[in-house]
Each structure stands twice: as C-alpha cells, then as structure tokens.
Amino acid sequence: MTKSPRAKKLTDTLLLLFLVFSLLTLIYFGSVSILKTLYPRRYSEFVEIYASENNLNEDFVFAVIECESGFDKNAVSYLDAKGLMQIMPETFLWLQEKRGEHLPEESIFEAETAIDYGCYFYGMLMNQFGDEATAVAAYHAGASRVEDWLENPEYSDDGKTLKDIPYPSTKKYVERVMKTKNIYHNLYK
C-alpha cells in the first residue's frame, strides 16, 4: 500500500516539526545548563543561612558574590577588598566590633565567614536604605555618600531611592548586580 502524496507530505511535515521541536528543546536545556555553569550557586548552604538571618533575597546574595569575586574565595581587589564578597579590612574589623567578635584578618578568605559578614553588612544597609539597589550603591560608594545623594533632588525624587548615581563606576556596578540578580532569579526559579 502506497501513501498518497498528501499523506506523505503530512508525514514529512510532522517529522520536520518533531525535529525542530527536539532541536529547540535541546538548545533550550543546553543553554540553561551553560548559564547555570556561568551563574553558579556555590556555597548555597551558607547563602541560605546568612541571607535568611539578614532578611536578604538569596538571588541577590548570589549576584553580589558573582559580581564581587566570581566565587573566588581568595579574591583580593586592587583596593585590598577581600574574599567572596570583597569586604575591606577596616569594614571587616568594624563589623566584628559591632558583633563583639575578634577574628584573624585572613578568616575573610573562608567562604562561611565572608558570606556571614557580607550578608550582615548588606542586612545593615537594607535596614538603613530599604532598597536593594540603594544598598548596593552604599556597599560600593559608602553609606554616607549615598545619604548625600538621597538628599539631593538631582539624584533622588523621594529621598529613599536613587534615580541617578553620579559616580559612573558605582552606577555601572549597581546595574550589573541588579541584572545578575534577575538572571539568578530566572535561572533558578
């Protein structure tokens, strides 16, 4: 029994659709795997604990770590910021004083310590500013500088959020962290 030309065309069309669908599925899931390699959730056991303790969104914390150190716990910046969340030595000492702790300076290179103190600091900034993007600006440029910007109508309409950031490096950094947070949210939802 021979297929009619119409039946053969339908079979060929269905086969082509199946192949296209299969190819798109492979591309999609392959892309997700590649993206998850580029945007990992390393140290998630610590991020879960310390993000929760400090009322922070986990995707936000992963974004900060990705942008600050690329998950390199031994990272040191040209300004001497250290560890996964790139905390300055004087900030690390100040945070320890606030908590009544005394840790050796090199403990900032331990993943748990870096995430604990980074989340603690971000928790303080979130309590002070109430907005993730503003907290990121304060982490990068300093809280007192951001307070000044919030008082200036050129940079803030409501005194709570920034509509513009006058430091190009801080502006770029805030945009990068917030975009990376969205990537984490969409990849791991």
N, C-alpha and C positions, 0 to 999 in steps of 0.2 A: 504494500500500500504506500503510495507516494503522497507526500504532503503537497497541498495546494500552494501556489506561490504566496497566497495571502497568509496561510498558516506558517509557512517558512519565514516570512517577513516578521510576523508577530513573535515567533520563537527567537529570531535573531535580535529583535528589539528588546525582548525580555532578557536575553542573555547579556546584551550590551548594558542595559540598566543595572542588572545584577553586578556586572564587573565594575561599572562606575561607582555604584554604592559601596562595593567591597573596597575599592581603591580609596574612596573618600573616608571610609571608616578607618582603614589602616593609616592614612595620613593624619587624621584627627587624633587617634590614640597614640600614634608615634610622636606627634607634636606635643601632646600632653606629657609624655614620658620625657621628651627632651627638655621641655620647660621645667618640669619638676627637678631635673638634673641641674638646670641653671638657677632655679629658685628652690633650694632645698629647705627642709625643716629640721636641720641639725640641732642637737641639744634640746629637742622638744620637751624632754622630761623636766628640764629647768625652766624653759619658757612657760610651760603650763603652770608651774607652781608660782613663779615670781610675777608673771603677768596677772594671774588671779589675785595674788596678795596685794597688788598695787592697782587693781581695777583697770588694767590695760587690755586692749584687744591683742590677742596673740599674733594676728596677721601684722599688726603694727610693729610689734617687737621683732618678729622675723624680718620685716622690712628694714628696720633700723640696723639690725645686725648685718644684713646683706649689704646695705649701703655704707655702713661704717667700716667693716672689716672683711666682707666677703666670706664670713665664717672662719677667718683665720684667727685663732685664739692668741697667737703670738704677734699680732699686728702692732706696729708702732708707727705713728704718723710723724711727719716732719716737724710737727709742733709738740711731739712727745706724748700724744694721747695714746692710750694702751688698751690692748685686749679686744675682745669681741665687740664691745660697744664703745670703744675708743674714749675712755674716761681719762681726763687729765690727772696727773698725780696729785695736784693740790685739791682737786674736786674729790678724788678718792679719799684723801685724808679728812676733808671736811665732812663727807658723808659718814665716815667711820666715827668721827666725833659726835655727830648727831645721833648715832645709834649706840654710842658707848662701846665701840669695838676698837681693837688695835690689831690690824693685820699687817704682815710684811708687804711692802710695795709690790713685790713680784707675784703676790697672790691674785692680782688683777688679771694675770695670764691664765688663771684657772677658769674654765668655762662657767662653772656654777657661780663663782664669786663675781665674775664680770656681769653675768646676766642678773644676778641678785641686785648688785649695786646699780647697774644701768636701769633696771626696772624701778628700783627705789627712787632714783633721781627723776626718771620720767614720771613716776607717780606724783612726786612733789610738784613737778612742772604742770602736770594735768590739773592738780588741785589748785594751783595758783592761776592758771590761764583758762582751764576748762575746754580747750580745743586742741586737737592733735597737731594740726599744722602750726599753731602758735607755739605749742610746747616744743616742736621740732626746731622752730626758729630760735627759741630760747636756749635749747641744748647746743645749737650751733654758734649763735652770736652772743649769748649771755642774757640772763633774765632781765637785768636792769636796762639793757639796751632795748629789749622788746617792750618793756614797760613804757619807755620813752616813745617808741613808735606807736604804741596803742593810744597814747595821749595826743598824738599828732593827727589831725583830720586828713592830712595828706596820705597817711598810711592806714588809718582805721576809721570807719564810719561810726562804729558803735563802742569803741574803747575795749572791745573783747576779742575781736578777730582782726586779722590783718588783711587789708585789700591789696596792699602792695608792700614789698620788702625792699628797702633802699640799698641793701648790700647784695650785689649780683650773686656772689658765691653762696650766701645764705638762701636767697630766693631759689636758685638752682637746686640746692640741696633739699629744701623743703619740697619742691616739686618732685624730685627724684624719690624721696621717701614715700610721699603720698601715692605716686604712681606704682611704686613697688608694693605698697600695701594692697592696692587694688589687684595687682597681679596675684599676690598670695591669696587674697580673698576668692578670686575667680578660679584659681587653680585647685584650691583645697576645700571648696565649699561642699 
